[in-house]
Amino acid sequence: MLHVNELHQYYGGSHILRGLSFEARVGEVTSLLGRNGVGKTTLLRCLMGLIPARRGSITWDGQDITTRKPHQRVQSGIAYVPQGREIFPRLSVEENLLMGLSRFPAREAREVPGFIYELFPVLEQMKQRRGGDLSGGQQQQLAIGRALASRPRLLILDEPTEGIQPSVIKEIGSVIALLARRGDMAILLVEQFYDFASELADQYLVMSRGEIVQRGRGADMDADGVRGLVAI
């Protein structure tokens, strides 16, 4: 379980995260929704150690990781797919995927795991193509595949549907649902596309001005009026 307790973060003089607390459980998709500028990406960067938490704690798998460096968090089984994908455009698809194996010993990091190509067949078809030559949707699949290559137990996804054609959004949704059903991974999904988030959510969180203002079970999102809280 991921347990975030009373997390605070500032940017300049602005108080971005304001005592934010929540849990994300293995075997569930936790959908975090909120309008632009409420601090969602800042939260994810804190979870990955890319920016330090000013106050509060982050516990993963029973261990306090609040002060750990990003690579240490990766070693503990956390993977992050950032907004904008951040693939390596000059490397091939295969080389990008191999980068996801960097937390393993060299002898285990020589070959892309077959399950990645099973989840995303297009990546196998294009494995010798440069990452920068792929469409936006294919790059998003590549970014998720690279994260999954590290065999995480916590997968963090930041706006995976942004700028992607509907057919690929559906494919990515199917993969996330499949990963959740396996029951060995916690998935934290940050998403503005309400229908996508609600379809996948086991539990939901609504964020506003650096705080969680509403939470509940995914099946209750419509009844709880979540769409109205996050509509632009």
VENZIJO-V666953 format. One record per residue. N is the residue number from 0. RES is the residue in one small letter. SS is DSSP state (A for helix, B for strand, O for the rest). Layout:
n = (N N)
res = (RES RES)
ss = (SS SS)
//
This chain:
n = (0 1 2 3 4 5 6 7 8 9 10 11 12 13 14 15 16 17 18 19 20 21 22 23 24 25 26 27 28 29 30 31 32 33 34 35 36 37 38 39 40 41 42 43 44 45 46 47 48 49 50 51 52 53 54 55 56 57 58 59 60 61 62 63 64 65 66 67 68 69 70 71 72 73 74 75 76 77 78 79 80 81 82 83 84 85 86 87 88 89 90 91 92 93 94 95 96 97 98 99 100 101 102 103 104 105 106 107 108 109 110 111 112 113 114 115 116 117 118 119 120 121 122 123 124 125 126 127 128 129 130 131 132 133 134 135 136 137 138 139 140 141 142 143 144 145 146 147 148 149 150 151 152 153 154 155 156 157 158 159 160 161 162 163 164 165 166 167 168 169 170 171 172 173 174 175 176 177 178 179 180 181 182 183 184 185 186 187 188 189 190 191 192 193 194 195 196 197 198 199 200 201 202 203 204 205 206 207 208 209 210 211 212 213 214 215 216 217 218 219 220 221 222 223 224 225 226 227 228 229 230 231)
res = (m l h v n e l h q y y g g s h i l r g l s f e a r v g e v t s l l g r n g v g k t t l l r c l m g l i p a r r g s i t w d g q d i t t r k p h q r v q s g i a y v p q g r e i f p r l s v e e n l l m g l s r f p a r e a r e v p g f i y e l f p v l e q m k q r r g g d l s g g q q q q l a i g r a l a s r p r l l i l d e p t e g i q p s v i k e i g s v i a l l a r r g d m a i l l v e q f y d f a s e l a d q y l v m s r g e i v q r g r g a d m d a d g v r g l v a i)
ss = (O B B B B B B B B B B O O B B B B B B B B B B B O O O O B B B B B O O O O O O A A A A A A A A O O O O O O O B B B B B B O O B B O O O O O A A A A A A O O B B B B O O O O O O O O O O B A A A A A A A O O O O O O A A A O O O O O A A A A A A O A A A A A O O O O B A A A O O A A A A A A A A A A A A A A O O O O B B B B B O O O O O O O A A A A A A A A A A A A A A A A A O O O B B B B B O O O A A A A A A A O O B B B B B B O O B B B B B B B A A A O O O O O A A A A A O O)
//
